[in-house]
Amino acid sequence: MGAWGYQIFEDDVALDVRGDFEEAIASGASPERATRLILQKYGEQLDDEDDRPVIYLALASLELERGRVTDPIRTEALKIIDRGEGLARWEEAGEEALVERKKVLQALRTSILAPS
């Protein structure tokens, strides 16, 4: 697994998602279309309990950067955050790492829920 920090994009899968998303945008796709392309490309990884949260949280962050989180991504990201999905890596790293990751996720949650 390629997580090396607490932030959303301090993870190899998240960086791959970002690169593919930005490539799609650069090719003329709307953020919504870029999201659909990512979900198609990473479809098998969405069944992986480690990768699924990373992919949805990365998409939520990327959509936020463009001003609007689509309803399906908002719903999934909030479920992941509220259920504590994908935190095993940080639990294994110790209490401090877990606390820092949770802070990052709460900040993302607040941003997702903020009126646009």
C-alpha positions in Angstrom: 0.0 0.0 0.0 1.3 3.4 -0.9 0.1 5.7 1.8 2.8 7.8 3.3 0.9 10.7 4.9 -2.4 11.8 6.3 -3.6 14.0 3.5 -6.0 12.7 0.8 -3.3 12.7 -1.9 -0.5 11.3 0.1 -1.4 7.9 -1.3 -0.4 6.2 -4.5 -3.9 5.3 -5.6 -5.2 8.8 -4.8 -2.4 10.2 -6.9 -3.3 7.9 -9.8 -6.9 9.0 -9.6 -5.8 12.6 -9.6 -3.6 12.2 -12.6 -6.3 10.4 -14.6 -9.0 12.9 -13.5 -6.8 15.9 -14.5 -5.9 14.2 -17.8 -9.6 13.7 -18.6 -10.3 17.4 -17.8 -7.3 18.5 -19.9 -8.8 16.5 -22.8 -12.0 18.4 -22.5 -14.1 16.3 -20.2 -16.4 18.0 -17.7 -15.8 17.2 -14.0 -18.8 14.9 -14.1 -17.6 13.0 -17.1 -14.1 12.8 -15.6 -15.6 11.2 -12.5 -17.5 8.7 -14.6 -14.3 7.8 -16.4 -12.5 7.3 -13.1 -15.2 5.1 -11.8 -15.1 3.0 -14.9 -11.3 2.7 -15.0 -11.1 1.8 -11.3 -14.2 -0.4 -11.2 -12.4 -3.5 -10.0 -10.5 -1.5 -7.3 -13.9 -0.3 -5.9 -14.4 -3.8 -4.6 -11.2 -3.6 -2.6 -11.7 -2.5 1.0 -8.5 -0.5 1.0 -8.7 1.2 -2.4 -12.5 2.0 -2.4 -12.3 4.7 0.3 -9.2 6.2 -1.3 -10.8 6.5 -4.7 -14.1 8.1 -3.4 -12.3 10.5 -1.1 -9.9 11.5 -3.9 -12.9 12.1 -6.3 -14.7 14.2 -3.6 -11.6 16.3 -3.2 -11.1 16.7 -6.9 -14.8 17.7 -7.5 -14.6 20.1 -4.6 -11.6 21.8 -6.3 -13.9 22.4 -9.2 -16.7 23.9 -7.1 -19.2 21.1 -6.8 -19.4 17.6 -5.5 -21.9 15.4 -7.3 -24.5 13.7 -5.2 -23.2 10.1 -5.7 -19.7 11.1 -4.8 -20.9 13.2 -1.8 -23.0 10.3 -0.6 -20.2 7.7 -0.8 -17.5 10.1 0.7 -19.7 11.0 3.6 -20.5 7.3 4.3 -16.8 6.4 4.2 -15.9 9.2 6.6 -18.8 8.6 9.0 -18.2 4.8 9.1 -14.5 5.2 9.5 -13.8 3.1 6.4 -10.2 2.8 5.2 -8.6 3.8 8.6 -6.8 0.4 9.2 -3.5 1.7 7.8 -3.5 4.6 10.2 -4.7 2.4 13.1 -1.7 0.2 12.5 0.6 3.2 12.4 -0.5 4.3 15.9 -2.7 6.6 17.7 -1.1 9.9 16.5 -1.4 8.8 12.8 -5.0 7.8 13.3 -5.9 11.1 15.0 -4.2 13.1 12.2 -6.0 11.2 9.4 -9.3 11.7 11.2 -8.7 15.4 11.3 -8.1 15.4 7.5 -11.3 13.5 6.9 -13.3 15.8 9.2 -12.0 18.8 7.3 -13.0 17.1 4.0 -16.4 16.3 5.5 -16.9 19.9 6.5 -16.0 21.1 3.0 -18.3 18.6 1.3 -21.2 19.8 3.5 -20.5 23.5 3.1 -23.0 25.4 1.0 -21.6 26.1 -2.5 
